């Protein structure tokens, strides 16, 4: 890997060579809401208010909604 910066830190008569490299870190942040009483997962459903029909399966399986 190539250094993105080369330099030196000097302390009086002593110089210490320094090289800086780029770095990346991948993380997955999981933001599930938990119930305070038993720490169970709280889920959110998409439901039609008039017919109480759930759309959760339709949204996850259909690439295009019309």
N, C-alpha and C positions, 0 to 999 in steps of 0.2 A: 504494500500500500504506500502511496506517495504522500509525503507530508505536505500539508497545506500552508505551513509556516515554519521557517527555521529561524532561530535566534539564539541569544545567549543571555544568561543572567550573570551580572558581574557583582562581586563582593570585594571591593578593593583590588587586590592583585589576582584574585581567583575568578575565572570565568567558567560557568557551567553551561554546556550546550543544551538547547531545548528544541524539541521538534513537536509540532502540534498536528494531530491526525483528526480527520472527521470521523464521527461515530453516529450511528443511528440505533434506536431502540424501538421495537414494536410492542405495543401493549393493547390489550383488549379490556376496556372498562365495562364492567357488568353492573348495571344500575337497576337491579330488581328491587321492588318495594317489598318489605317483609312486615307481617303482622307482629305487633309488639308482644302479644300474649304468648304465641307459640312459635314465632319466627317462620311461619309458613309463607309461601310466595303469594303475593296479591296479583291477580291477573285482571286484564282489562279486555272486555269483549265488545265487539261492534254489533249493536242490536238495533233493529228498527223499533222505534217507540210505539208505533201503532199496531204492528203485527207481532211483535216480540220475536221476529225471525233473526237468527244469528248469521252474521256475514263473515265470521272469522275464517271458515274453511274456504269460502269463495275468494277472499283477499289473498290467501297464501298460495292457492293453486292456480288462479287465473292471472296470466300476465297482463291482459288488457280488459278493463272493465268498461261496459257500455251502458 
